[in-house]
Amino acid sequence: MTDKHAPILDFDPAIAAIIEPQELHPAIEGLPHRCVITWMGDAFSQFENSHDVTERHRFTLETVVNPIYEFDVEGEKILVTMANVGAPAAAALFEALIAIGCTDFVAIGSSGGLVPELPPGTVVVPDAAIRDEGVSYHYAPASLMAYPDPGMQTTVHDAYQAAGNRVARGIAWTTDAFYRETSAKVAQRVAQGAIAVDMELASLAAIASFRNVRLGHALYLADTLHSEQWDPTELVDRDTAFRYQLLLTATRACATL
């Protein structure tokens, strides 16, 4: 821990921290170990209102409140919850889920498209994520990429393909700065292989590796950043029915693990 010019690179490999997640979120006996995480608030609300679910835990952190539901998928019990946008908030929830007993995760959220051949609505199942955020550097030494579980990504890919979605594999770019996705940075990340930009994947992948749990993660393209003018598409005019189906496909994929 010696980098005085870039403190984010001061990685400490010690496993123990002063505040451990279990202190705030003790393990829950009999809890399903499989969990779906989404960032699609409208889809999550429709899920809450359309199914018989049981709240098993409630994650709270100052302004953040996330119910964690138990849900039955054809006889298989899983958990379903919604994370807040951004790596730090999602990471705090992810740590809580691991602490209460979850070991296998499927995440589904929206992202920006970076290449013209992939239109909005495409589901991207990333093989890796460029670590242009802050959380992952507290869980792993500095490197270009973080990686979700390859086997989990195969499961997620197959589930969305079987559901009839257009699916692409590739690299995601995870950033903390929604309003600093400049043309130069987009070009740089595309040159590094990125086809989508999100705000959580690299962080969750690093945490999953650090905590020895499995993460599968899908991103659907909601807007595009590859043209001269930004196309917000579903960030402005959301197709809730489509997003809800994406969430249900994630629950089915999770239940097969």
Secondary structure as UniProt FT lines:
FT   HELIX           7..9
FT   HELIX           21..24
FT   TURN            29..30
FT   STRAND          34..38
FT   HELIX           41..50
FT   STRAND          54..61
FT   TURN            62..63
FT   STRAND          64..73
FT   TURN            74..75
FT   STRAND          76..82
FT   HELIX           87..100
FT   STRAND          104..113
FT   TURN            116..117
FT   TURN            120..121
FT   STRAND          123..132
FT   HELIX           135..138
FT   STRAND          145..146
FT   HELIX           150..162
FT   TURN            163..164
FT   STRAND          167..175
FT   HELIX           178..180
FT   HELIX           183..191
FT   TURN            192..193
FT   STRAND          194..198
FT   HELIX           201..211
FT   STRAND          214..224
FT   HELIX           233..235
FT   HELIX           240..255
//
